[in-house]
Amino acid sequence: MNMSKQDDCLLLEKVIETVDNVIIVMDRDGLIRRFNPAAESLTGYKAEDIIDHAHWSFLVPEEQRQEVEKTFKSLTAGHFPNSMVNEWLTQDGQHVTVQWHNTAITDAHNQVQYVIATGTDISSQIQAHADLAISAKALETGEGLVITDKNGVIIRTNKVFTQVTGYSEEEAIGKTPSLLSSGKHDAKFYEAMWQGIAERGYWSGEIWNKRKNGEIYPEYLKVSAVYNDQHEVTHYVASFADISNLKNAEKKLQFFANYDLVTGLPNRSYFLKLLRTSLQQARTHHDQLIVLHVRLNRLSKLNTQLGFEVTDKLLARFVHKMDDAITIQDYLIGRTSGSDFTLAIRRHDTEGLIDFCNDIATLLLNAGEHAQIEDLEESNAILHNLDPRIGICVFDGQLPTDENVQAETLLERGLLSSFEAIDQGRQILFYSSESQQIADNSYKLEQALTHATQSMAEFELFHQPQYDQHHHITGGELLIRWKHNGSYIPPNVFIPFAEKSGLILKIGRWVLETAAQHYEQLKAQGLHRHYAQLGVNLSAKQLLAENFVDELEALLARHPDLVHHLTLEITETAFIDDIEAVKTRISHLRALGFRISIDDFGTGYASLSYLTELEFDEIKIDKTFIDMVHIVDHKSHKIAKAIIGIVKALNVSAIAEGVETQEQFDTLVGLHCKHFQGYYLSRPIPFAELLAKLHQTQQP
């Protein structure tokens, strides 16, 4: 049956109306003459809105219009590429990518009259290719990656997996992750891990695995389940990071926190912790606990004469001789300050106490009087007398009077007795009533402190300015001073009393309120931008006080701008008792807008794991590491350099405390430290003097 031309036209019209492809017909001037329903659906435009318009005028993004118009003119000249791709702009502003196939209707002279363009939306295909590229790139992140099927069989790994474990992807595929099992975790560990994945869809934590070469290493592992639309597990994705370096660094910081770097002995804070345990054991077993405090009276002079490198060797030799001389088993020894060592011996036999103490003290005296430089031949060894002075105190677990004695008390009594020995020109001195008199004077001081805090009239806030590497003042630390009976009492004398008695809370409130008043004066004189940060020390008790956040909020209600200029300084020792409570409190303080500074970094309970958990803005490098920082071969220099590196890695600020010489300052600048505080730059000064200094530095 032959079809008429009219039938052909009707059939063609039907095809144009029903096909899924976009069909547009344009005359030789580019004006649209036909715009089918598929084109309407894709763009959101109606045919009547489009007819008689050049399609590149608003269907094509502006940056592509010139190129599309040029291509169209090429088509009308008879050049028909098999296909082309360009973007269209929908009515709601979305971009779609269309692949075109172009044909033409010509007249009797073979001149193009109309261009028929058939288009297919390929946006989803392009996005799929992009997603595949992104997925492929994601596999090669800095973390190791393992993908398993729902049965835990490995189907994909990445390059980092191979670098960390030593197994190639070919070796791993078809195996289970038990390929890496170290044997250090029992069945309960893995049961808990899979229970977590089943309940929450993921698990994360530290785990020990084994490389192909047999080496066991720590990693931080994250495992997630992948579900289908029916919430059925289809795959598991595990990513991990080798944390060997982090663990090693944490061990080093833990050592720095608990041990003396020169002798390897417990430092004061760690020795006190050990002494508390030994004291409790002495109470339980009704033993004696003998504390001998050794003060090396000539160490400071020898430091000046011989240099720290030589005296460090002398100290190491002194400790070695002590260890050789003391043959008893149950004893502790620690370096409790630069020139002080403390020995604690638990003893059950109560007979011959005085002779026993004198015998041990004599061994210690001999070790200190005949210290040698260890790397010299014995025949040429130079002997140095460190002039040890020994204070002795005894806890007797059988005496009711000793029932409430604390480890700190024993350490203080030994220290007091060693100083009394120096004053009296003696080598050995037992704790006595004279030492007790010193303790009584301390009690009187505590009573005076209690009275002084009733009005706070005897207290004043000094400022120790902080500087940048160009000697410009950037802010300062606010330091409390107590002037009692006409003379200043050092903070390290009265602050421990305040901590113990709870008066520190009242003192802390006064410090914050006074700091706010100082800020308002700085602001009124236009100095608050120049003197940008005011650092205030928080005690552990103040930080964790129940109403502390409420007090700060009330302070900010009176001084709203203060939050941008107040840095709250927290010592590492505040973390010891309750790290979780400290983390929570610090989060609250930062939420209010305060900057947080970790004070005395490296001397307390430092831990890299805590640094990764805590939120803070600044680390203050303790003076302990600054004193010898200018000596490149000294451990303090290396530690300071390491701390500055940690600060840079954590993207926080660092302030070097206790900078006392230009040599120290220049060394720290060379280590890329940018903020400094210490007597080399400025001593602590009264607020009025600070204002004058700031005005002076602002003058041209």
Secondary structure as GFF3:
##gff-version 3
##sequence-region A 1 700
A	DSSP	alpha_helix	5	18	.	.	.	ID=ss1
A	DSSP	beta_strand	22	27	.	.	.	ID=ss2
A	DSSP	beta_strand	32	35	.	.	.	ID=ss3
A	DSSP	alpha_helix	37	43	.	.	.	ID=ss4
A	DSSP	alpha_helix	47	50	.	.	.	ID=ss5
A	DSSP	three_ten_helix	55	57	.	.	.	ID=ss6
A	DSSP	alpha_helix	62	76	.	.	.	ID=ss7
A	DSSP	beta_strand	84	89	.	.	.	ID=ss8
A	DSSP	beta_strand	95	106	.	.	.	ID=ss9
A	DSSP	beta_strand	112	121	.	.	.	ID=ss10
A	DSSP	alpha_helix	123	139	.	.	.	ID=ss11
A	DSSP	beta_strand	144	149	.	.	.	ID=ss12
A	DSSP	beta_strand	154	157	.	.	.	ID=ss13
A	DSSP	alpha_helix	159	165	.	.	.	ID=ss14
A	DSSP	alpha_helix	169	172	.	.	.	ID=ss15
A	DSSP	three_ten_helix	177	180	.	.	.	ID=ss16
A	DSSP	alpha_helix	187	200	.	.	.	ID=ss17
A	DSSP	beta_strand	202	210	.	.	.	ID=ss18
A	DSSP	beta_strand	216	227	.	.	.	ID=ss19
A	DSSP	beta_strand	233	242	.	.	.	ID=ss20
A	DSSP	alpha_helix	244	258	.	.	.	ID=ss21
A	DSSP	alpha_helix	268	285	.	.	.	ID=ss22
A	DSSP	beta_strand	288	296	.	.	.	ID=ss23
A	DSSP	alpha_helix	299	306	.	.	.	ID=ss24
A	DSSP	alpha_helix	308	325	.	.	.	ID=ss25
A	DSSP	beta_strand	331	337	.	.	.	ID=ss26
A	DSSP	beta_strand	340	347	.	.	.	ID=ss27
A	DSSP	alpha_helix	353	369	.	.	.	ID=ss28
A	DSSP	beta_strand	371	372	.	.	.	ID=ss29
A	DSSP	three_ten_helix	378	380	.	.	.	ID=ss30
A	DSSP	beta_strand	383	384	.	.	.	ID=ss31
A	DSSP	beta_strand	388	396	.	.	.	ID=ss32
A	DSSP	three_ten_helix	400	402	.	.	.	ID=ss33
A	DSSP	alpha_helix	407	424	.	.	.	ID=ss34
A	DSSP	beta_strand	428	430	.	.	.	ID=ss35
A	DSSP	alpha_helix	433	455	.	.	.	ID=ss36
A	DSSP	beta_strand	459	468	.	.	.	ID=ss37
A	DSSP	beta_strand	473	484	.	.	.	ID=ss38
A	DSSP	beta_strand	487	489	.	.	.	ID=ss39
A	DSSP	alpha_helix	491	501	.	.	.	ID=ss40
A	DSSP	alpha_helix	504	524	.	.	.	ID=ss41
A	DSSP	beta_strand	533	538	.	.	.	ID=ss42
A	DSSP	alpha_helix	540	544	.	.	.	ID=ss43
A	DSSP	alpha_helix	548	558	.	.	.	ID=ss44
A	DSSP	three_ten_helix	560	564	.	.	.	ID=ss45
A	DSSP	beta_strand	566	571	.	.	.	ID=ss46
A	DSSP	three_ten_helix	572	575	.	.	.	ID=ss47
A	DSSP	alpha_helix	579	592	.	.	.	ID=ss48
A	DSSP	beta_strand	595	601	.	.	.	ID=ss49
A	DSSP	alpha_helix	608	613	.	.	.	ID=ss50
A	DSSP	beta_strand	618	621	.	.	.	ID=ss51
A	DSSP	alpha_helix	623	626	.	.	.	ID=ss52
A	DSSP	alpha_helix	635	650	.	.	.	ID=ss53
A	DSSP	beta_strand	653	656	.	.	.	ID=ss54
A	DSSP	alpha_helix	662	670	.	.	.	ID=ss55
A	DSSP	beta_strand	675	676	.	.	.	ID=ss56
A	DSSP	beta_strand	685	686	.	.	.	ID=ss57
A	DSSP	alpha_helix	687	698	.	.	.	ID=ss58
###
